[in-house]
């Protein structure tokens, strides 16, 4: 039996298992179950599944490929993540549980007004739609360019469109009823598949390089690819201090202010369980990222030894797994891990986006008595959200010219910055402000524009904020909200 047939059977069995999980967990079909799983999710399953959502195709493919340019510099941001996760655990989770939120952006409505609520939700829709599309695009790119046979250039876009449609159709099929109840368990399975593929690759490449399991860390450390810290050039975007700051704020915003990630936390049985989830998730994520960076170093060492040429950094793992002559097991496991990476972040993102549209903009509440009328509308929203993400992937394919992980964090600096500023302002204020509520959308749009201008001005003088532009945009949003609030008070 050839490797392609084995891989096809394994993938079909995997997809069948996901559909079975979706059917089993989708028996309760209320809005509350779809969005919060009835608050019945065990914290350990949420924590393990969140690792997969955070990893996705970005970590599975782009982080190993990034080692060639940045070595282990990504760990500067990963260490910074811990500060952001600590703030989420100690400040945001107690707040969200105390207010019994389904959509976390209702907090903005309580503290500022209805326009702030909808503005926060709209920025989440923009941020997560782009983020989900970026993550899924990377996996589709690998499938399209390395696993499928060449086609006429005129048919390339058609095949890419069909591939995207197939993946999104599978996700829609197993999440359309159960929502977060399904995602908690499917993400657990998908995380296991990704880690199994990465761990197996490390062992196989180590063996190919003549390294025992205990010798691999030393070989990576002496490979010339394992430098963590960069402090020489303050103007460089990868300076250690800027990366630490950026990591803290990226974790705070892309997890704590993100409906997708918080929806899973809010599905836990209690605040204590949610905090256990965040604490264990943050520690495990550090070691998982080290695993993937170590994998990247080994992949580069193997490519140097065999003379394997890789045109795009994001394709490094795929080229070695498929063309590295490492037997049948690795290509099959790689394909399973790749499919898991494609689905792990996209399924929870589509669920969270659907929840936000239904709850924040269409007013579908959590009362069970209203859900019989709401079900068809919710499922249509779920379908339309899937289509929108597919269109964004095609757009990104047309314009992308950089590593996906770099593009993802760069966009996050502009889309999550206004959310950071609005939440920071709201945490310090309890009385709604009608004047600020009228101007909040203008402030949230103007701040990233000013941030972009500041970055261009600084870059022309040899300094770049890099990914630390996110807190800059957050500060500009907070400052704008504060000035409007003070002016309205004086008036």
LOZA-899231 format. One record per atom (N, C-alpha, C): x, y, z; residue in three letters. Coordinates in steps of 0.2 Angstrom, whole numbers, plus 5000, padded with zeros to 4 digits. Example, Ala and Ser with C-alpha at 12.3 -4.5 7.8 and 13.67 -1.06 7.14 Angstrom:
2
506649725039ALA506249785039ALA506649845039ALA506449895035SER506849955036SER506450005039SER
end
This chain:
491
500449945000UNK500050005000UNK500450065000UNK500450114995UNK500850174994UNK500650225000UNK501150265001UNK501150315006UNK500550365005UNK500350374998UNK499750424997UNK499150384999UNK499050324998UNK498450284999UNK498350285007UNK498950265010UNK498950265018UNK498750335021UNK499050385018UNK498850455020UNK498150465019UNK497850455013UNK497150465012UNK496750425017UNK496850365018UNK496450325023UNK496450355030UNK497050375032UNK497150405039UNK496750475039UNK496850515034UNK496450575034UNK495650565034UNK495450525030UNK494750505030UNK494450485037UNK494850445040UNK494650415046UNK494650475051UNK495150515051UNK495250575056UNK494650625055UNK494450635048UNK493850675047UNK493250645049UNK493150575049UNK492550545051UNK492550545058UNK493050545062UNK493050555069UNK492850615071UNK493050675068UNK492850745069UNK492050745069UNK491850715063UNK491150725062UNK490750685067UNK490950625069UNK490650595075UNK490650635081UNK491250665083UNK491250705089UNK490750765088UNK490650795082UNK490250845081UNK489450825082UNK489350765080UNK488650735081UNK488550725088UNK489050695092UNK488950675099UNK488850735103UNK489250785102UNK489250845106UNK488750895104UNK488350885098UNK487850935096UNK487150925097UNK487050875102UNK486350855104UNK485950915107UNK486250955111UNK485951015114UNK486151075109UNK485651105107UNK485751155101UNK485451225103UNK485551245109UNK485351315111UNK485951355109UNK485751425109UNK486251475109UNK486751465114UNK486551455120UNK486951445126UNK487451395125UNK487251335123UNK487651275122UNK488151295116UNK487951325111UNK488351335105UNK488951385107UNK488751435111UNK489251485113UNK489651475119UNK489351435124UNK489751425130UNK489751355132UNK489451305128UNK489451235130UNK489051225137UNK488651265138UNK488251255144UNK488651265151UNK489251295150UNK489751305155UNK489851235159UNK489951185154UNK490151115157UNK490751095155UNK491251125152UNK491851105149UNK492351095154UNK492651035155UNK493251025159UNK493851065158UNK494151095163UNK494651145162UNK495251115158UNK495451045160UNK496051015157UNK495951005149UNK495350995147UNK495250985140UNK495251055136UNK494951105140UNK495051175137UNK495751195136UNK496151185141UNK496851205141UNK497251165136UNK497151105135UNK497551065130UNK497251085123UNK496651095122UNK496351115116UNK496551185114UNK496651235119UNK496851305118UNK497651305115UNK498051255117UNK498651245115UNK498651235107UNK498251195105UNK498151185098UNK497851245094UNK497451285097UNK497151345094UNK497751395093UNK498151405098UNK498651445098UNK499251425093UNK499351365093UNK499851335088UNK499551345081UNK499051305079UNK498751315072UNK499351295067UNK499151315061UNK499651315055UNK500251355056UNK500151415060UNK500751465061UNK501251435064UNK501151395070UNK501751365074UNK501951305070UNK501451265068UNK501651205065UNK502151205059UNK502051265055UNK502451275049UNK502851335049UNK502551385051UNK502951455050UNK503451465056UNK503351435062UNK503851445067UNK504451405065UNK504451345063UNK505051305061UNK505451345056UNK505051365051UNK505351405045UNK505651465047UNK505451505052UNK505651565055UNK506351555058UNK506551505060UNK507151495063UNK507751515059UNK507651505052UNK508251525047UNK508451595048UNK507951635049UNK508051705049UNK508151735056UNK507651705061UNK507651735067UNK507951695073UNK508251635071UNK508451585076UNK507951575081UNK508051575088UNK507551565093UNK507351625095UNK507451685092UNK507151745094UNK506451755095UNK506051705093UNK505351705094UNK505151695101UNK505651655105UNK505551645112UNK505551705116UNK505851765113UNK505751825117UNK505051845118UNK504651835112UNK503951855113UNK503551795117UNK503751735117UNK503451685120UNK503551695128UNK504151715130UNK504251735137UNK503751795139UNK503751845134UNK503251895136UNK502551875136UNK502351825133UNK501651795133UNK501451785141UNK501951755145UNK501751745151UNK501551795156UNK501751855154UNK501551915158UNK500851935156UNK500651925149UNK499951935147UNK499551885150UNK499751825150UNK499251775153UNK499151785160UNK499651805164UNK499551825171UNK499051875172UNK499051925168UNK498551975168UNK497851955167UNK497751905162UNK497151875160UNK496851835166UNK497351795169UNK497151755174UNK496951795181UNK497251845182UNK497151885188UNK496651935188UNK496551965182UNK496152025181UNK495552015177UNK495651995170UNK495051985166UNK494551925167UNK494851865169UNK494451815170UNK493951825176UNK494151845182UNK493751865187UNK493151915185UNK493351965181UNK492952015179UNK492351985174UNK492551945169UNK492151915165UNK491651865168UNK491851825173UNK491451775177UNK490951815181UNK491251865184UNK490751905189UNK490151935185UNK490351955179UNK489751995175UNK489351935171UNK489551875171UNK489251825168UNK489151835160UNK489651855157UNK489651875150UNK489651815145UNK489251825140UNK489351775134UNK489751805129UNK489651875127UNK490151905123UNK490451955128UNK491151955127UNK491551995132UNK491552065130UNK491252085124UNK491252155122UNK490652195125UNK490152155128UNK489652185132UNK489952225138UNK490552215140UNK490852245145UNK490952325143UNK491152335137UNK491252395134UNK490552435134UNK490052395132UNK489352435132UNK489152455139UNK489352415144UNK489152435151UNK489552495154UNK490152495151UNK490652555154UNK490652615150UNK490452605143UNK490452665139UNK489752685136UNK489552625132UNK488852635129UNK488852585123UNK488252585120UNK488052535115UNK488552535109UNK488752595107UNK489152605101UNK489852575102UNK490152585109UNK490752555111UNK490652475110UNK490152455113UNK489952375113UNK490052355105UNK489652385101UNK489752365094UNK490352375090UNK490752425092UNK491352445090UNK491852385092UNK491852365098UNK492352315100UNK492152255097UNK491552235096UNK491352175093UNK491552175085UNK491452235082UNK491652235075UNK492452235074UNK492852255079UNK493552255078UNK493752175079UNK493352145084UNK493552075085UNK493352035078UNK492752045075UNK492652015069UNK493152025064UNK493452085063UNK493952105058UNK494552065060UNK494752065067UNK495452035069UNK495451965068UNK494851935070UNK494851855070UNK494751835063UNK494351865059UNK494251845052UNK494951845049UNK495351895049UNK495951905046UNK496451845049UNK496451845056UNK496851795059UNK496751725057UNK496051705057UNK495851635055UNK496051625048UNK495951675043UNK496151665036UNK496851655035UNK497251695039UNK498051685039UNK498251615041UNK497951595046UNK498151525049UNK497951475044UNK497351475041UNK497151425037UNK497451435030UNK497651495028UNK497951505022UNK498651465021UNK499051475027UNK499651435027UNK499651365026UNK499151335029UNK499051255028UNK498851245021UNK498351285018UNK498151275011UNK498751285006UNK499151335008UNK499751345004UNK500151285003UNK500351255009UNK500751195009UNK500351135005UNK499751125006UNK499351075003UNK499351084995UNK499251144993UNK499251164986UNK499851154983UNK500451174986UNK501051184983UNK501551114983UNK501351074988UNK501851024990UNK501550954989UNK500850944991UNK500550884991UNK500150864985UNK499950914981UNK499450904975UNK499950914969UNK499750874964UNK500150874958UNK500050944954UNK500550964950UNK500551024947UNK499951034942UNK499751094941UNK499151104936UNK499351164932UNK498951164927UNK499051224923UNK498951294927UNK499351344926UNK499251404930UNK498551434930UNK498251424924UNK497551454924UNK497051414928UNK497251354930UNK496851314935UNK497051324942UNK497551354943UNK497851354950UNK497351394955UNK497051444953UNK496551484957UNK495951434958UNK495751404953UNK495151354954UNK495251304959UNK495851274959UNK496051214963UNK496051244970UNK496451304971UNK496451334978UNK495751344981UNK495351374976UNK494651394979UNK494251324981UNK494351274977UNK494051214979UNK494351184985UNK494951184986UNK495251164992UNK495051194998UNK495051264998UNK494851305004UNK494051295005UNK493651285000UNK492951265001UNK492851205004UNK493251155002UNK493251085005UNK493351085013UNK493951125015UNK494151125022UNK493551165026UNK493351215023UNK492851255027UNK492151215028UNK492051175022UNK491451135023UNK491451085028UNK492051055029UNK492151005034UNK492051035041UNK492351095042UNK492351125048UNK491551145050UNK491251175045UNK490551195046UNK490151135048UNK490251075045UNK489851015046UNK489950995053UNK490550995056UNK490550965063UNK490451015068UNK490451085067UNK490351135072UNK489651165071UNK489251155066UNK488651195065UNK488151185071UNK488151125074UNK487651115079UNK487951125086UNK488551095088UNK488751095094UNK489151155096UNK489451195091UNK489851255093UNK490451235097UNK490451275103UNK491051275107UNK491051205111UNK490451175112UNK490451105115UNK490851055111UNK490751065104UNK491151015099UNK491851035099UNK492051105099UNK492651125098UNK493151115103UNK492951115110UNK493351095115UNK493651025114UNK493250975112UNK493550905111UNK493850895104UNK493650925099UNK494050925093UNK494650955093UNK494751015096UNK495351045097UNK495851005101UNK495650965106UNK496050915110UNK496350865106UNK495950835101UNK496150785097UNK496650815092UNK496550875089UNK496950905084UNK497650925088UNK497650955094UNK498250965097UNK498750905098UNK498450845100UNK498750785100UNK499050765094UNK498750775088UNK498950755081UNK499550795080UNK499550865081UNK500050915079UNK500750895083UNK500650885090UNK501250865094UNK501550805092UNK501050755091UNK501350685088UNK501750695082UNK501550735077UNK501950745071UNK502550775072UNK502550835077UNK503150865078UNK503650825082UNK503450785087UNK503850745091UNK504150695087UNK503750655083UNK504050605079UNK504550635074UNK504450695071UNK504950725066UNK505650735070UNK505550765076UNK506150775080UNK506550705081UNK506250655083UNK506550595084UNK506850565077UNK506550565072UNK506750535065UNK507350575063UNK507250645063UNK507850685060UNK508450675064UNK508350675071UNK508950665075UNK509250595074UNK508850545073UNK509150485071UNK509550485064UNK509250525059UNK509550535053UNK510250565053UNK510250615058UNK510850655059UNK511350615064UNK511150555066UNK511650515071UNK511550535078UNK511050565080UNK510950595087UNK510450545091UNK510650535097UNK510250495101UNK509750545104UNK509250525108UNK508750575110UNK509050625115UNK509450605119UNK509750645124UNK510250695121UNK510550675115UNK511050715112UNK510750775108UNK510050765106UNK509750815102UNK509750885105UNK509650905111UNK509650975114UNK510351005113UNK510850965114UNK511550995113UNK511751005106UNK511550965102UNK511650975095UNK511251035092UNK510651045094UNK510251105093UNK510651175095UNK510851165102UNK511151225105UNK511851245101UNK512151195098UNK512751215095UNK512751215087UNK512151225085UNK511951215078UNK512051285074UNK512051345078UNK512151405075UNK511451435074UNK510851395076UNK510251425075UNK509851435081UNK510151435087UNK509751425093UNK509851495098UNK510051545095UNK510051605099UNK509451635101UNK509351655107UNK508651675110UNK508651745110UNK509151785112UNK509051855114UNK509451895109UNK509151955107UNK509452005103UNK509452075106UNK509952105108UNK509952165111UNK510452215108UNK510752195103UNK511252245100UNK511052305097UNK510452305093UNK510252355089UNK509552375092UNK509552435095UNK508952455098UNK508352475093UNK508652495087UNK508152515082UNK507852455078UNK508152395079UNK507952335075UNK507252315078UNK506752285074UNK506152265076UNK506152205081UNK506752165081UNK506752105085UNK507152115091UNK507252175093UNK507652195099UNK507252155105UNK507652125110UNK507352085115UNK506852125119UNK506952185121UNK506452225125UNK505852235122UNK505852255115UNK505252265112UNK504852195111UNK505252145110UNK504952085109UNK504552055115UNK504852065121UNK504552055127UNK503952095128UNK503952155127UNK503352195128UNK502852175123UNK503052165117UNK502552145112UNK502252085113UNK502652035116UNK502351965118UNK501851975123UNK501952015128UNK501452025134UNK500852055131UNK500852105127UNK500252135125UNK499852095119UNK500252055115UNK499952015110UNK499551955114UNK499851925119UNK499451875123UNK498851905126UNK498951965129UNK498351995133UNK497852015128UNK497952035122UNK497452055117UNK497251995113UNK497651955110UNK497451895106UNK497151845110UNK497251845116UNK496851795121UNK496351825125UNK496551875129UNK496151905134UNK495551945132UNK495751975126UNK495252025123UNK494951995117UNK494951925116UNK494751895110UNK494151845112UNK493651855108UNK493051815110UNK493151745109UNK493551725104UNK493751655102UNK494051625108UNK494551645111UNK494951615116UNK494551625123UNK494251675124UNK493951685130UNK493251645131UNK492951635125UNK492351595124UNK492551525127UNK493151495126UNK493251425129UNK493351435136UNK493651485139UNK493751495146UNK493151505149UNK492651535146UNK492051555149UNK491551485149UNK491751435145UNK491351375145UNK491551325151UNK492051345155UNK492251305161UNK491751315166UNK491751265171UNK491251255176UNK491251315181UNK491851345182UNK491951395187UNK492551435186UNK492551495189UNK493151535188UNK493751505190UNK493751465195UNK494351425197UNK494651385192UNK494151345189UNK494351305183UNK494651345177UNK494351395176UNK494551435170UNK495351465172UNK495451485178UNK496151505180UNK496651445180UNK496451385182UNK496851325181UNK496951315174UNK496451325170UNK496551315163UNK497151365160UNK497051425162UNK497551475159UNK498251465162UNK498251445168UNK498951435171UNK499351385168UNK498951325167UNK499251265164UNK499451275157UNK498951305153UNK499051325146UNK499651365145UNK499751415149UNK500351465148UNK500951425149UNK501051385154UNK501651345155UNK501751295149UNK501251255147UNK501351205142UNK501551245136UNK501251295134UNK501451335128UNK502151355127UNK502451365132UNK503151385132UNK503551325130UNK503451265132UNK503851205130UNK503651185123UNK503051195122UNK502851175115UNK503151215110UNK503151285111UNK503551325106UNK504251305106UNK504551285111UNK505251265111UNK505351205107UNK504851155107UNK504851095103UNK504851115096UNK504451165094UNK504351185087UNK504951225084UNK505251265089UNK505951295087UNK506451245086UNK506551195091UNK507051145090UNK506951105084UNK506351095082UNK506151055076UNK506451095070UNK506351165070UNK506551205065UNK507351205064UNK507651205069UNK508451195069UNK508651135066UNK508251075068UNK508451005065UNK508251005058UNK507751035056UNK507551035049UNK508051075045UNK508351125047UNK508851165044UNK509551125043UNK509651085049UNK510251045049UNK510150995044UNK509650965044UNK509450905039UNK509550935032UNK509250995030UNK509251025024UNK509951035022UNK510351065026UNK511051075025UNK511451015023UNK511250955027UNK511650895026UNK511450865019UNK510850865017UNK510650835011UNK510650885005UNK510750945006UNK510750995000UNK510051004998UNK509550995002UNK508851015000UNK508751085000UNK508451104994UNK508351184993UNK507551194995UNK507451254998UNK506751275000UNK506751344998UNK506251354994UNK506151424992UNK505751474997UNK505351445000UNK504951485005UNK505051455012UNK505151495017UNK505351475024UNK504751435027UNK504151455025UNK503551415028UNK503451345025UNK503851335020UNK503751265017UNK504351215019UNK504751245024UNK505351205026UNK505151135029UNK504651135034UNK504451075037UNK504151025031UNK503751055027UNK503451015022UNK503950975017UNK504451015015UNK504950985010UNK505350935014UNK505550945020UNK505950885023UNK505450825024UNK504850835027UNK504450785028UNK504250745022UNK504150775017UNK503950745011UNK504450725006UNK505050755006UNK505550745001UNK506250725004UNK506150715011UNK506850705015UNK507050635015UNK506650595012UNK506850515012UNK506850485019UNK506350505023UNK506350485030UNK505750425031UNK505650395026UNK505150335026UNK504450355025UNK503950305027UNK503250315026UNK502950355032UNK503150335038UNK502750355043UNK502750435044UNK503350465043UNK503350545043UNK502850575039UNK502850565032UNK502350595028UNK501650585030UNK501450525032UNK500750515035UNK500650555041UNK501050555046UNK500950595052UNK500950675050UNK501450695046UNK501450765044UNK500750785041UNK500550745037UNK499850765033UNK499350765039UNK499350715043UNK498850715049UNK498850785053UNK499550795055UNK499650855059UNK499450925055UNK499550915048UNK499450975044UNK498650985044UNK498250935043UNK497550935043UNK497350965050UNK497650935055UNK497450955062UNK497551035063UNK498151055060UNK498351125060UNK497851175057UNK497551145051UNK497151185047UNK496451195051UNK496251145054UNK495551145057UNK495551175065UNK496151165068UNK496151185075UNK495951255077UNK496251305073UNK496151375075UNK495451395071UNK495351365065UNK494851385061UNK494151365064UNK494151305067UNK493451285069UNK493251335075UNK493651345080UNK493451385086UNK493351465083UNK493751485079UNK493651555076UNK492951555073UNK492751515069UNK492151515065UNK491551515070UNK491651475076UNK491151475081UNK491151535085UNK491651565086UNK491651635090UNK491451685086UNK491651685079UNK491351735075UNK490551735074UNK490351675074UNK489651665073UNK489251685080UNK489551675085UNK489251695092UNK489251765092UNK489851805090UNK489851875090UNK489351905086UNK489251885079UNK488751905075UNK488051895078UNK487851835080UNK487251825083UNK487051865089UNK487551865094UNK487351895100UNK487451965100UNK488051995097UNK488252065097UNK487852105092UNK487652075086UNK487352115081UNK486652095079UNK486452035080UNK485752005079UNK485351995085UNK485652005091UNK485252005097UNK484951935099UNK485251885097UNK485051815099UNK485251805106UNK484851805111UNK485051795118UNK485051725119UNK485251705126UNK485351645128UNK484751605131UNK484151635131UNK483551605133UNK483351545129UNK483351485132UNK483151425128UNK482551435124UNK482051465127UNK481351475124UNK481351505117UNK481851545116UNK481951585110UNK482351545104UNK482651495106UNK483151465101UNK482851425096UNK482251395096UNK481951365091UNK481851405085UNK481651465086UNK481651515081UNK482351535078UNK482751535083UNK483451565081UNK483951515077UNK483751445078UNK484251405075UNK484451405068UNK483851415063UNK484051425056UNK484451485055UNK484351535058UNK484651605057UNK485451595060UNK485551555065UNK486251545068UNK486651505063UNK486351455060UNK486651415056UNK486851445049UNK486351485047UNK486551525041UNK487151575042UNK487151605048UNK487651655050UNK488351615050UNK488351555053UNK488851515053UNK489151495046UNK488651485041UNK488851475034UNK489151535031UNK488851595032UNK489051655029UNK489751675032UNK489851665038UNK490551675041UNK491051635038UNK490951565037UNK491451525033UNK491551545026UNK491051575023UNK491151595016UNK491651655016UNK491551705021UNK491851765022UNK492651755023UNK492751705027UNK493451685029UNK493751655023UNK493451615019UNK493751585012UNK493951645008UNK493451695007UNK493651755003UNK494251795005UNK494351795012UNK494951835014UNK495551795013UNK495551725013UNK496051685011UNK496351695004UNK495851695000UNK495951704993UNK496251774992UNK496051824995UNK496351894995UNK497051894997UNK497151865003UNK497851855006UNK498351825001UNK498051774998UNK498551734993UNK498751784987UNK498251824985UNK498451874980UNK498951924982UNK499051944988UNK499451994990UNK500051974994UNK500051914997UNK500551905002UNK501251895000UNK501751925003UNK502451925001UNK502851915007UNK502651885012UNK503051885018UNK502851815022UNK503251805027UNK503051745031UNK502451755035UNK501951705035UNK501351715038UNK501351735045UNK501751705049UNK501751725056UNK501951805057UNK502451825053UNK502551895053UNK501951935051UNK501651915046UNK501051955043UNK500551955049UNK500451895052UNK499851895057UNK499951945063UNK500651945065UNK500751985071UNK500752065069UNK500952075063UNK500952145060UNK500252165060UNK499752125057UNK499052155057UNK498752155064UNK498952115068UNK498652115075UNK498852175078UNK499452205077UNK499552275080UNK499052325078UNK498752325073UNK498352375070UNK497552355072UNK497352295072UNK496752275074UNK496552265081UNK497052245085UNK496952235092UNK497152295096UNK497452335093UNK497652395097UNK497052435100UNK496552455095UNK495952485098UNK495552445103UNK495552385103UNK495252345108UNK495652355115UNK496252355114UNK496652365120UNK496552425124UNK496552485120UNK496452545122UNK495752555125UNK495252525122UNK494552535125UNK494452495131UNK494752435131UNK494652395138UNK495052425143UNK495652455142UNK496052495147UNK495652555150UNK495352585145UNK494952645147UNK494352625152UNK494052565150UNK493452545153UNK493552515160UNK494152485161UNK494352455167UNK494352505172UNK494552575170UNK494552625175UNK493952675176UNK493452655172UNK492852695172UNK492252655173UNK491752675176UNK491152635177UNK490452665175UNK490452735174UNK489852765172UNK489852775164UNK489352755161UNK489352765153UNK489452845152UNK489752855146UNK489852925143UNK489552935136UNK488952975136UNK488652975129UNK489053005124UNK489453065126UNK489853095121UNK490353055118UNK490753015123UNK491252965121UNK490952915116UNK490352885118UNK490052835115UNK489952855107UNK489752915106UNK489652945100UNK490252945095UNK490852955099UNK491452965095UNK491952905095UNK491652855098UNK492152795100UNK492352765093UNK491952755088UNK492152725082UNK492652765078UNK492552835078UNK493052875075UNK493752875079UNK493752865085UNK494352855089UNK494752795087UNK494352735087UNK494552675086UNK494852665079UNK494652705074UNK494852705067UNK495452745066UNK495452805070UNK496052855069UNK496652825073UNK496652795078UNK497252775082UNK497652735078UNK497452675074UNK497952635070UNK498252675064UNK497852725062UNK498052765056UNK498652815059UNK498552845065UNK499152875068UNK499752835070UNK499552775072UNK500052725074UNK500452705067UNK500152695062UNK500552685056UNK500952735054UNK500752805054UNK501152855053UNK501752865057UNK501652855064UNK502152855068UNK502752805067UNK502452745065UNK502952685063UNK503352705057UNK503052735052UNK503352755046UNK503852815047UNK503652865051UNK504152915053UNK504752885057UNK504652845062UNK505152815065UNK505652765061UNK505352735056UNK505752685052UNK506152735047UNK505952785045UNK506352835041UNK506952855045UNK506952855052UNK507552875056UNK507952815059UNK507752755056UNK508152695059UNK507852655065UNK507252675066UNK506952635072UNK506352605070UNK506152545072UNK505552515071UNK505252485077UNK504652495078UNK504252475084UNK504152395084UNK504152365077UNK504052295077UNK503352275079UNK503352225082UNK502652195085UNK502452235091UNK502952275094UNK502752315099UNK502252375097UNK502152385091UNK501652435089UNK500952425092UNK500852365094UNK500152355097UNK500052395103UNK500452395108UNK500352445114UNK500352515112UNK500752535107UNK500652605104UNK499952625102UNK499752575098UNK499052595095UNK498552585101UNK498652545106UNK498152545112UNK498252605116UNK498852635116UNK498952695120UNK498552755117UNK498652755110UNK498352805106UNK497552805107UNK497252745107UNK496552735108UNK496352765115UNK496752735120UNK496552755127UNK496652835128UNK497152865125UNK497252935125UNK496652975122UNK496452945116UNK495952985113UNK495252975117UNK495152915119UNK494552905124UNK494552955130UNK495152955133UNK495252995139UNK495053075138UNK495353095132UNK495253165130UNK494553185129UNK494253145125UNK493553155124UNK493053155130UNK493253105135UNK492853105141UNK492953165145UNK493653185146UNK493753245150UNK493453305147UNK493453315140UNK493153375137UNK492353375138UNK492053315138UNK491353305139UNK491153325146UNK491653305151UNK491453325158UNK491553395159UNK492053435156UNK492053505157UNK491453545153UNK491253515148UNK490653545145UNK490053535149UNK
end
